[in-house]
Every structure is written in C-alpha cells, then in structure tokens.
Amino acid sequence: MRIKVRLFTAVLFTLLALVSGAALVIYSASRHEPQFYTQALRIEPAVQREAGDELEKSVLELHNTARNEGLWEAVFTEAQINGWLAADLPEKFPHILPVGTDQPRVAIGSDRIKIACRYKRGKVNTIISFDLIVNLTTETNTLAIRVSKVRAGALPVPLKRFLAPITKACERSDITLRWSQTDGDPVALVTIPHKHDDYAHREIYLETLEVRDGEILLAGRTKKTVDALNSVAQIPEDPRMSNATQSDLGSSNVTIQR
C-alpha cells in the first residue's frame, strides 16, 4: 500500500512540475517583445514628434500634387511612420485603435512590413505582432495584403477571430475589402476608390507600390474625368464674340489663292 501511495505521489508531483514548467514557458513566451518593437519604443519623444511632422508634411504634399493632372510620387519612411504613431495618433485619433491596444509601431523590410502593439485587457498583457506582405494586383487600385505570423508574444494566435472585425471596420470606412488565401494565410484584397470628393473631376490611379528597407514608395497618376473633358468641350460661345466675328468677316475682302 505504501508503495502505491509513494508511486501516486511521485506521479502527481511530476505532473505538477510539468504543468508549472509549461505555464512558466507560456507566460514567458507571452511576454516576449520583438526586438524592433523594443527599439522603436526607446526613441526620444522630441525625435518622434519631428518625424511625425515630416510625415504629415509629405502626406500634404502628396495630396496637393495628386489634385493636379499628371504623375505623382511619394516616399514614407519607417521613422516618419513610427514618429507619427507615437506623437500624433494618440492626440489626434485617440479612439481609432481597438480597445486594449496601444503603442503601435512598424518595421519596414525589403519585402514585408512588421507591425506590433501592446495589448492589455483584463489579465492579458502582451505584445501582438504580425507581418504584412503588400502588393499591387492587376485590378485597378487594388492591393493584396497578406497577413502572416500573428503572435501574442512568441505564441501563435489564430487569425480567424480577427477577420470579421477587420471587415466591419472597413465597411464603416467605405473601403471595399474581400478575403482570399495564399498558402493558408489570409489575404485582404483592398480597393482604393479612384474617385473622391476631394479630387473633383479627377481620377486617382496607384500604379507603383514598393516596400523597401526602411521606406515605402507610392507612385501613380491623376487623370481628368470624362465629364470634366466634356464640360470643357461644351463651353458655350459668347454671342458678342460671334457677332463681332461675323461683322468682321462681312466687311473684309477675303482672297483665296489657288
């Protein structure tokens, strides 16, 4: 009997040790922070604010350039984006992030964009991170955004629970979004409207998107709409000018040389 009790006790302690060890590993993994995220949080506030101002200036310049017919191009750097996320987002758009999320930052590589943010809700306190691979498709103004490697700390997180809220958020913002898949990863197909109230009688076309080390390049062209061209062609002639022309023709001797 004593042997059985000792055996049971040994098995019980072994199981408890395994559970405790697994819990410790899971807790440690959930507290893991990506290196780029830790480094981005260390940047001085004054530097972040200056970089954020640079981003807003670049966006304004792009907006003004794209209002005119012709080609346009803009480059946004990782430092500018992170500066704006740190200094401007909390002040100007305090309620845009989902509940519990805070301090988003990005790292832009040669083929993907890494995104991370702190998530704290209830007893959960971790860093959510994921990768985005962004490409232009053959459809007009349509981006393919592949989402992969979603993590809570170092632990994989199933992505399906996030897809419906993302879709609803896009619907509220009048953004056309469809979901597809590539090798098991969800791919968001996002269409940017080529017409907008801010660009009257203009159509905006995104033709180039390049994700490069530390920066994103956008380039495209602005075209006049068909109705704008027709309105120019149908401008009524001033009758005074017409009468003056006829009077001049009537009083002039026109010689045709053969």
C-alpha positions in Angstrom: 0.0 0.0 0.0 2.8 2.4 0.9 4.5 1.7 -2.4 1.3 2.6 -4.3 0.9 5.9 -2.3 4.6 6.8 -3.0 4.1 6.0 -6.6 0.9 8.1 -6.8 2.7 11.0 -5.0 5.7 10.8 -7.3 3.4 10.8 -10.4 1.4 13.7 -9.0 4.5 15.8 -8.3 5.9 15.0 -11.7 2.6 16.2 -13.4 2.5 19.4 -11.2 6.2 20.1 -12.2 5.4 19.7 -15.9 2.3 21.9 -15.7 4.2 24.5 -13.7 7.0 24.4 -16.2 4.7 24.6 -19.2 2.8 27.6 -17.5 6.1 29.3 -16.9 7.2 28.8 -20.6 3.8 30.0 -21.8 3.9 33.1 -19.6 7.5 33.9 -20.6 6.6 33.4 -24.3 3.5 35.6 -24.0 5.7 38.4 -22.5 8.2 38.3 -25.4 8.7 41.5 -27.2 10.0 41.7 -30.8 13.4 43.4 -31.0 12.3 46.1 -33.5 9.4 47.0 -31.2 11.6 47.4 -28.1 14.0 49.6 -30.1 11.2 51.7 -31.6 9.8 52.5 -28.1 13.2 53.8 -26.9 13.3 56.8 -29.4 13.2 60.2 -27.7 9.7 61.9 -27.8 11.2 65.1 -29.5 12.7 62.9 -32.3 9.4 61.1 -32.7 7.4 64.4 -32.9 9.8 65.8 -35.6 9.5 62.6 -37.6 5.7 62.7 -37.3 5.6 66.3 -38.6 7.7 65.2 -41.6 5.2 62.5 -42.4 2.2 64.9 -42.2 4.1 67.3 -44.5 4.8 64.6 -47.0 1.2 63.5 -47.0 0.0 67.0 -47.5 2.4 67.5 -50.4 1.2 64.2 -52.0 -2.4 65.4 -51.6 -1.8 68.7 -53.3 0.3 67.1 -56.1 -2.3 64.4 -56.8 -5.0 67.1 -57.2 -3.4 68.1 -60.5 -3.4 66.1 -63.7 -0.2 64.2 -64.2 2.3 61.9 -62.4 3.0 61.9 -58.7 5.3 60.1 -56.3 5.9 59.9 -52.5 8.2 58.1 -50.1 7.3 57.5 -46.5 10.0 56.3 -44.1 9.8 53.9 -41.2 11.0 56.7 -38.9 8.3 59.0 -40.1 5.5 56.5 -39.6 6.7 55.5 -36.1 7.1 59.1 -35.2 3.5 59.8 -36.2 2.2 56.7 -34.4 3.9 57.8 -31.2 3.4 61.6 -31.2 0.3 62.3 -33.3 -2.0 59.2 -33.3 -2.8 59.4 -29.5 -3.6 63.1 -29.7 -5.5 63.3 -33.0 -7.2 59.9 -33.2 -7.4 58.6 -29.6 -10.3 56.2 -30.3 -9.2 54.7 -33.6 -7.4 51.7 -32.2 -9.3 48.7 -30.9 -10.0 48.5 -27.2 -7.0 47.3 -25.3 -4.4 48.1 -27.9 -1.7 50.8 -27.6 1.7 52.0 -28.8 1.7 50.5 -32.4 5.0 50.5 -34.2 6.2 49.3 -37.6 9.4 47.9 -39.1 9.7 48.0 -42.9 11.9 45.4 -44.6 12.7 44.7 -48.2 9.6 42.5 -48.7 7.3 43.0 -45.7 6.1 45.3 -43.0 6.2 44.1 -39.4 3.6 45.6 -37.1 3.4 45.3 -33.3 1.4 46.9 -30.5 0.8 46.4 -26.8 -2.5 44.6 -25.9 -3.7 44.8 -22.4 -7.2 43.8 -21.3 -8.2 42.2 -18.1 -5.4 39.8 -17.0 -3.9 39.7 -20.5 -0.9 41.9 -21.0 1.2 41.0 -24.1 2.6 42.3 -27.4 0.6 41.4 -30.5 2.7 41.3 -33.7 2.3 40.2 -37.3 3.7 40.5 -40.8 2.1 42.2 -43.8 3.2 41.5 -47.4 1.7 44.1 -49.6 1.5 44.0 -53.4 -0.5 45.7 -56.2 -2.7 43.4 -58.2 -3.8 43.5 -61.8 -7.1 45.1 -60.7 -7.3 48.8 -60.7 -6.2 50.4 -57.4 -6.4 47.0 -55.6 -3.9 45.9 -53.0 -3.3 42.4 -51.9 -2.3 42.4 -48.2 -1.2 39.1 -46.9 -1.3 38.7 -43.1 1.1 36.1 -41.5 3.0 35.2 -38.3 0.4 36.6 -35.9 1.8 36.3 -32.4 1.0 37.1 -28.8 4.5 37.5 -27.5 6.1 34.4 -29.1 2.9 32.3 -29.1 1.0 31.8 -32.4 -2.5 33.3 -32.4 -5.4 32.0 -34.6 -6.3 34.8 -37.0 -9.9 33.9 -37.9 -11.2 35.7 -34.8 -9.8 39.0 -36.1 -11.1 38.8 -39.7 -14.8 39.7 -39.1 -13.9 42.9 -37.0 -11.5 44.0 -39.7 -14.1 43.6 -42.4 -16.7 45.6 -40.3 -14.2 48.4 -39.7 -13.5 48.6 -43.5 -17.2 48.7 -44.2 -17.7 51.6 -41.8 -14.9 53.5 -43.7 -16.4 52.7 -47.1 -13.4 50.6 -48.0 -14.1 47.7 -50.4 -12.5 44.6 -48.9 -12.5 40.9 -49.9 -10.7 37.9 -48.4 -8.6 35.4 -50.2 -5.9 32.9 -49.1 -2.3 32.2 -50.0 -0.7 29.0 -48.6 -3.1 29.1 -45.7 -2.5 32.8 -44.9 -5.5 35.2 -45.2 -5.1 37.9 -47.9 -7.1 41.1 -47.8 -7.9 42.5 -51.2 -8.5 46.2 -50.7 -9.7 48.5 -53.4 -8.9 52.2 -53.2 -11.6 54.4 -54.8 -10.2 56.2 -57.9 -12.8 59.0 -57.3 -13.1 61.1 -54.2 -14.9 64.3 -53.2 -11.6 66.0 -52.5 -10.5 65.5 -56.1 -13.4 66.9 -58.1 -13.3 65.9 -61.8 -10.2 63.9 -61.2 -9.4 60.1 -61.1 -6.5 58.9 -59.0 -4.6 55.7 -60.0 -2.0 54.0 -57.9 0.5 52.4 -60.3 3.5 51.5 -58.2 3.9 50.3 -54.6 7.4 49.3 -53.4 8.2 48.1 -49.9 11.9 48.7 -49.4 14.3 48.7 -46.5 13.1 51.4 -44.2 10.6 53.0 -46.6 7.5 52.7 -48.8 7.3 54.2 -52.3 3.9 55.1 -53.8 3.6 56.4 -57.3 0.8 56.9 -59.8 -1.1 59.4 -62.0 -4.1 61.7 -61.9 -6.4 61.9 -64.9 -9.3 64.3 -65.7 -12.6 62.6 -65.7 -14.6 62.2 -68.9 -17.3 64.6 -67.6 -14.6 67.2 -67.0 -13.3 66.9 -70.5 -16.8 67.1 -71.9 -17.7 70.2 -69.9 -14.6 72.0 -71.3 -15.6 71.0 -74.8 -19.2 72.2 -74.4 -18.4 75.7 -73.1 -21.0 78.0 -74.9 -19.6 80.6 -77.2 -20.0 84.2 -76.2 -22.6 85.6 -78.7 -20.9 89.0 -78.7 -17.7 87.4 -79.9 -19.7 85.5 -82.6 -21.4 88.8 -83.8 -18.1 90.6 -83.9 -16.5 87.8 -85.9 -19.4 87.8 -88.4 -19.2 91.6 -88.7 -15.5 91.5 -89.4 -16.0 88.8 -92.0 -18.8 90.7 -93.7 -16.7 93.9 -94.1 -13.5 92.2 -95.2 -12.4 91.1 -98.6 -11.2 87.5 -98.4 -9.0 86.4 -101.2 -8.5 82.7 -101.8 -5.2 81.9 -103.5 -5.4 79.0 -105.9 
